[in-house]
Amino acid sequence: MTRKFLRFAALAGALTLGACDLAIENPTSGDTERVLGSPADAENLISTYFKRWHSGVYGSTGDLEGMASVMSMMNYSSLANNCLNNHAPFANIANGNSPGNVCAGEQSRLYQLMNEVTRVSSNFIKQMDDGLTIGSTAPATDMRNIRARAFAEFLRGISLGYLAMMHDSSSVISPKMVTTEPDCVDQGGVCSGALRPYKEVMDSAYAALDRAILLTNTPAATLTGTGGFPIPDGWLPSPTAWTTIEFTKLIRSYKARFRANVVRSGAEAIDWAAVVADAQNGITQDMYLTTSTTTGPSNSWRSQFDSYTTWHQMPAFIIGMADQSGAYQSWISTALVDRGAGNNGFFMVTADLRFPQGATRAAQQADFAVTSCETGGTVCKRYFVNRPAASDQFSGAGWGWSNYDHVRFHSWNTNGDAASARNGRTLSFTIAELDMLQAEGLYKLGAANDAAVATLVNKTRTATMGTHPIFLTANVARGGGLPGVLAARNATATGTLPNCIPKIPNAAGVVSCGDLWEALKYEKRIETAYTHYAPWFLDARRWDDLPKDTPLFWPVPYQDLQARGRSVAQLYGTGPGSGNAANSTAPGSAYGW
């Protein structure tokens, strides 16, 4: 164990970005000055760091996402890979943090890389504060300088934001930090900063994102030089042209996500008016990234959460809420240990067009076969598929067995934009997520907003088959094709049994029709499944819907704590168990789990 684990200024290793995991080094202060010493080198470096951030969040299966997806019942796998099976709920799971624990790599990766991106972007800003200029005119007004500063603040903000959402604390590295200041923990010449609780980390994320917005919207009349917005495609690869308007929308979209998802429970206060404002001023259509398996960005878990592998199947807890056949009621009323008895995967019948249609497995398989959407540059007819019976792979806990897989991104996984697998446009931030964040905020702000909430929920709930606006694939599900939810806070808002969707279980194993609130939650889950990092985990944590005693967050990795001088006895994990962090377990859901 070396104190050089805190190597957040990984400038040397960051210069070669690719699909593989990159080593993180601990360069000296001199390296920072060298790499950021010339205008061209500095700009080239910062231009690569969205890809580096994306690699930290999405670029490896050796991360928290697999665990979070299983804990929130968005996925089930009996594999030991990346700590999937030892994070299945209902088994007294914990996020252990002892030296050498089997999940150590997964539990340190996000923390490690987000701090690296924060360090590099902070160093970049400090170099500019100290006189480095990228543009050719006055540094304070040169549009090339302002673009680079705005991008660096954006990187700081989204990195600190993910640290705050997933970990209990972190340092907050800033451009002003020096090794002589009181808060500095000097790690071989690199100032890591004192650990701050997650809410303070998130406050720093908001501040960085606000500075990015302010810089991006510098009045045109005050700008000099050339080379400003839009942000070059190589910096943030996407079909979107990142003009000042579009980049500002993206920043506000991340702010809305962070504001809602930083809390650990439904009891924590959220500034819902701010969430609504950010969501209303965020992206106005689905945002896509252009992925590359050689130069990045890429998405490792998205390729694993695909059909017919033991990495993935959809357990029934949430998707079963769409059932109209009575199968979900029967399943939910069966004792947990008896669900799936006899190697029977869960089967349902639903009118929700995002699921395969038909009253039998054969009919659902005939309705939609995943092989029909393996052509590049297309999308699948449904979000979910009923896998062929020959592909059933039952193992592990019976409650995890299912006939269904999530295949919304199958064409990208198999053939990308028609050139090769996982190379090309893939969904990165959905407008549905922002719509539902806005709807949730309006709902929390009072019943007077219920008509607006229902309108937002119905955007995807009632949408039927159509042509995809990006890939132009015809006759694909654009939503559920369901009756509109009523603007009423009662169970009849979604209809009556047995046809209402969603159906809501309770602790007695009885289902009832969901109300406006539950319809909102259902749309959020179905529309955001696998679209971004741990969506069901973050939502379920805020809604108090995680299974009882599920860990609510991850600790600071033991490597970092030991580098700060903590003894083994002072280390801690999260979740149930002696010595783990207080208030780190889910209270249990009203659904009965």
N, C-alpha and C positions, 0 to 999 in steps of 0.2 A: 504494500500500500504506500503510495507516494503522495505528498501534498500537492503534486502537480496535476492531480485529477481536475482541479479547478483551472481549466485551460480555456476560458471563455473567449479569449482573443485569438481564436484559431485561424490566423490569417494565412499562414503558409499552406495548411492542408485544405483551405477553402478555395484555392485557386484552380483546382481540378474537380469539377462537378460532374457526376455521372449517376448511373442508375444504382451503383453499388453503395454500400455504407462506407462513409469516409472516415479515416482516422482523424482524431481530434488532438492537436498538438498543443504545446504550451510555449509559444514563442515569447521572446523577451520584449521589453519595451522598445529596444532598438529595431526589432522586426516591424513593429507597428509603424514607427517613423519611416522605415525603409519602404514598406509596401504602400503606405499612404503618402509618401514623400513627394511624388510628382502628380500633377493634375490628371494626366492620362491614366496612371496606375490607380489613383484613388477612385476615379470614376469607373474604371473597369472592375475594380473590386466590389464597389457597392452595387454595381449592376448585376452581379452574380448572386446577391444575397437573398433575393426572394426565392430563388431556386434552392438555396441552402436552407432557408426557413421551411420551405415546402418539403424538403427531404427530411427535416426534423419531425414534421407533423405526419407526413403521409408516405415517406420514402422507404419504410422498412416494416416488416411484420414484427421485428423485435422492438415492440413499443407497447404502450398502454392500451391501444385501441382494441386489440383482440380481447383482452380481459374485460374492458368496459362493455363491449358488445355482448359478451356472454352474461355478465352480471346484470345487464338491463334486459335480457331475454330477447334481444334483437338477433342473436345468433346462438346456435348450440353446436358444440363439437366435443367429442370424447378424446380428442388428440391431446397429448401433453405439450405439443408445440406451442411456444410462446405463452405458456401458462394458461391455455384455454381451459383444460379440464379441471385444474385446481382452483379456478375462479367461477365454477358453476354455482349458482345460488342454492340455498337450502342446505348447505354443507358446512356452515360455520367458517366461511372463507375469511381470510385476512390478507392484507398487503404486508407480508413480512418484510423486514428490513435489516436482517442480520447479515454480517459479512458472508459473502459467498452464497446467499440464498439463490434458489433456482431461477427466480424472476429478476435478478439484479440487473441484468442488461436491459430488459424491457422497462424496468422501473426508473432507470437513470437516463434513458436516451432523450426523451422530450426535454427533461430538465436541463440536460447537458447542452443540447443544441440550441434551445431557446436562449439560454444564457450566452452562448457563443454569439448568436446573431445580435443580441442586445449589446454585447461588448464591442463587436466590430462596428456596428452602426454608431454607437456612442463615440468610439475612437475617431470615426470618420467626421462626425460633427465637431469634435474637439479640434481636430486638425484644421477644419475650416474656421473655427473660432480663433485659432492661433495664426491665421493668415493664408492658409491654403485656398487658392481660388482655381476653379475649373474653367470658368468662363474667361472672356477677353475684356470685360468692362468692369465697372465698379463692383466689387464682390457682393455688396449688400443688395444690389438691384439686378445683377446679372441673372437672366432667366435660366441659364444652365446651372448656375450655383443653386438657385432657388429650387429647381426641379430635383437636384441631387439631395439637398437638405430635406425636402418634403418626403422623398422616397426613404431616406434614412430614418426619419421620425416615424413613418408608416411601419417600417420594419421593427423599430423599437416597440411600437405600440402593439402590434400583433404578436410579437414574441412574449412580451410581458403579459399580454392577455391570456395566452395559452398556459403560461406558468401559473397564473392566478386561478384559472378554471380547474386545473388538474392537481395542483400541489398545494399543501397547506401554507407554504411560505417559500420565499426566495430572496436573494439579494436584488436590489434595484440598481443596476449599473447605469450611471449617467455620464454625460460628457464632462461634468464638473468634477468627477471623482479623481482624487490623487492619493498616492500611497501614504501621505502624511496625515490625512484627515481622520477624525475620531472613528467614523463608521467603517473605515477600511480594514479588511482582513487581508493582510499582505500574503499572497501566495506566490512566492518566488518572483516578486516584481509585478505581479498582476493583482490589482485591487478588486476583490470580489464583492466587498460590501457586506454589512451586517444583514442577517436574515430579517425579512419583514413579513408580517402576516399577509395572507392572500388579498385582503381587501385593500391594503396599502399598495400592494403590487399592482392591483387592478386600477387604482386611482392614478398611478404613474402611467399605466397603459392609456387611460383616457386622456391624460395630459399630453402624451406624445402624439396621439391621434388628432387631438385638437390643434396642436402645432402644425401637423402635417396638412390639415384642412386650411389653416390660416395661410401657410406658405403657398399652398396650391392655388389659393384664390387671391394672391397678391394682385392688386389692381394693375391692369395692363398698361395704364398710362405711366406707371412708375418703373416699368421694366426696361432693361437695356440689354444689348447683346442679342445673341441668337442661340438656338438649341434648347428651347424650353419644351413645354408640353406640345404634343402628347408624349407620354413616357414611351421610350423605344420598346418594340415588341420583344426584343431579347431580354429585357429586364423583367417583364411580366407577361410571358407568352400567352396570347389569347386572341380570339377573333375580334375582341373589343378594342377599339381605338381609345387609349387611355388619355383622353382630353382632360382638362381641368374639371369639367362637369362630371365625366364618368368616373374619374379617380376619386373625386369627392363622394360620389354615391357609394363607391366600394368601401371607402373608409367608414362612412356612416353605417353601412351594413354590418361591418365587423363590430362597431360600437353597440349596435342593437343586440347582436349575438352575445357579446361579452356582458352587457348589463343584465340580461336575463339569466345567463348561465353561470355566473360567478357564485351565486348563493349555494349553500349546502343543504337547505331545507326550505319548505314552504313558510316557515316561521320568520325567515330573514326578509328584511324590507328590500324592496326593489323600487326604483324610481320609474314607475310605469309610464308616466307622462314623457320622460326622456326616451324610453324604449320606443314609444309610439312615434315620437318626433323623428328619431333616427330611422326607424323602419319606413316611415312615410317619405323620407328623403334619401332612401337607399336605392339600390339597383331597381330598375323598372322592368327587367326581363332576366331570365336565367343567365347566369354568368358561366362561361366555359373557359377552361384552360386548354392550351395546346401542349399535350404531353409528349415526352421523348424518352425512350428507354436508354439513350446514350448521353444526352446532355441535360435531361430533366426539364421540367418537373415530371414526376411519375406518381403512381399510387399503388403501393404494394398490397395493402389489405383489400382494396377494391378487386384486385385480380384474384385474391384467395376467396373472398366472399362471392363465389360464383357457383354455378350448378354442378352437381354430380361429384362432389368431392367430400371427403370426411372432414374438411375444414368448415363445412357450412350446411345447415338446414334451419328452417324457420320454426322454432317452437310455437305452440298454439296459444300461449297466454295472451298475446296481443292480436295476432292476425285472426285468431278464432272469434274475435269480436265482430267480424264480418259475416259469420256463419248464419244461415237462415234455415238450416235443416234440423236443428236440435242437437247436432253432434257436439257443439261447444258446451251446451248445458250438461250433456251426459259426461263429457270429458272433465268439466270443471267440478262436477259434483262427485267425481271419483277421487278416492284418496290419492295423494300425490305419488306415493310409492307404487300404486297400481296402474297409473296412467301408462299406456303403451304396452300393457301386458299382452303376451303372445306375439311380440314383435309387430305390433300394429301401429303404423304411423298415423298421425292425425289427418283426417279427411273432412272437408267441409264443402258446402254449396253456398254460393253467394252471388248476388246481383252486382257486386262491386266490380266494375270492368277492369280494374287493375289486377284482378285475379282471374285465373282460367275459368271459363264458363262451362257448365254442364253438371248433370246430376250424378255422374259416375266418374271414376278415374279415367276410364277409356274415353269418355266424352270430353273431359277436360284436357286430356293429352291430345285429342284430335283437334280441339279448339285452338291450342297453341303449343307448338313444339319449339324448344329453344333453338333447334337447328335452323329454324326459319329466319333467324336474325343474326346469322354469323357473317353476313356480308358487311364489309367495312362501310362506314359512313351511313349507317342506318340505326334505327332503334327497334327494340322488341315491341311486339303487339301488346304484351302485358308486362307489369312490373314483376310478377311472380309466375312460376311455372309449377305444374304438377309433374314431378319427375317420372320417367318411365319406371315401371315396377322393377325391372331388372337392375335399376340403379339404386334401389333402396339399400342403405348402408346403416343398419341399426346397430348401435353399440352405445354403451354408457347408460345414463339415466333414461328410463322409459319416457318421462315427461318431455324429454328433448326431441323425441322422434317425430318426424313430420314427413308428409309427402311433398312438401313445398320448399322451393328455393327462391331466392331473390335474384332476378336476372336482368334488371333494368339496364345494366351496363355490359351485358354479355357481348354485344357486337364490338364495343371498344376493346374488351378483353381478348377477343379472338382475332380481330382484324383492324382495329383502330379506324382510321379514316380511309381504309382500303389499301393502305401501303403495307402495314404490318401490325401485329398485335400490340396494343397499348401505346401506339404512336398516333396522336391526333387529338381532336377536340373531345373533351369529356366534361361533364357537368361538375361545377365546382361550388357554386353558391346558388341556391334556388330562390326564385321569387316567392314560391310557396312558403319557404321558411320565414321570410320577412312578413308576408301577409299574415301568417299565424302568430308571429310575435306581436304585430300590430293588433290583431284580434284579441290576443291574450291581454295585452295592455288595456285595450278599451274595455274588455270584460271586467278586469280588476278595478277600473275606474268608475264602474257603476252601471246599473241596469238601463239607464238612459241611453247607453251606447249599444244595446242589444241588436237593434236593427243593423247597425254598421258591422257588428261582429258577425251576424248571420250572413251578410253580403260577402264578407271576406271568406268565411268558411265555405260558402257555396261556390266560390270561384273554382275550386278543384272538386268539391263534393259532387256537383251536378254536371260537370263537364263530361262529354261523351267521347265517342271515337272520332278521330279526326286526323289531320295531317300534321306531322311534327314541324314546328316552325323553323328549326335549324337544319335538320337532316332531310326534311321533305318526304319522309316515309309516310305513306297513306295508311288509313285504317288502323291507327294505333290508339291506345287508351290515353286520353288527355286528362282524365280524372275518373271519378267513380261512377258517373252516370246514375247517381242516386237521387231520390227526391230531396228537394231543398230542405235544410233544417229551418225550423221556425225560430223567430226572434223571441223565444220564451225560455225562461229558466225552469223548465219542468221536463219530465220524461217523455211527454208526448211530442216534444220538439223534433224527435227523430222518427216518429211513427209508433206503432204498437207491435207487440209480440205476435207472431214470430218473425216479422219482416223487418223490424227496425234495425238499423246499423248506426252506431255500434251497440252491442250488448255489453252490459257491465256486470261482472261477477261481484259477489260479496263474500264475506268470511264464512257464510253458511253454505256456499256452493250453489247459490241461486243467482240466475241472471235476470236483469231487467233492462229496459230500454234506456239508452243514454240520453242526456239532456243536451242543451246547447254547449255547455262546457265540455262534456265528454265528446261531442261531435268535433269540437275544435281540436281536442287532444288527439283524436283518432286521425283527423286529416294531417295533423303535424307529423304523426308517426309514419303514416303510409307514404307521405310525400317526401319525407326527409330520410327515410331508411337508407343507410349506406351512402348518403350524398356528401357527408362531411364527417369530421372527427367526433366519434362517440355521441351521435345525436340523441339516441334513446336514453343513454345514461344521463346526459346532462339534463334533459327534460324530466326524466323520471325522478331525478334527485330533487329538482325544484318542486315537482308536483307531489312529493312524498309517495311515489309509486314504486320505488325499488323494493325488492324482497327484504323482509326483516333482517337486520344485522349485516346487510351488504355494506362494505366499506364505502364511504362517501367521497374519499379523495385519496391521494397518495402522499406519503411523507417525503421530506427532503431525502434524497438517496444517501445511504449510509456512507458512501465514499466521500461525499461532500461534508457530511457531519464529522467524519473522522479527520478530514483535512482541516477542519476548524477546531480540532483539539478535543472532540467528544470521545469519551471512552466507550467501549462496547456496552457497558452498563447504562450509558446515557442515550443509546440509540433507541428508536421507537418505530413501530409500524402503525397501521391504521386498521380499523375493523375490530371485531371481538378478540379478546385475549388480554392476558395480563401484560401490562407495560405499554400497551398501545395507546395512541392519542385519545384523549377524552372527546366525546361528542363526534366520534368518527364512524358511527354505524347508523344505518337507516332505521327509522322507527317501525317500518312495516306499512303496507298499503291497505287502504279501505277495500281494495279488490279481494283481500283475503290472503295475500302472500307477503 
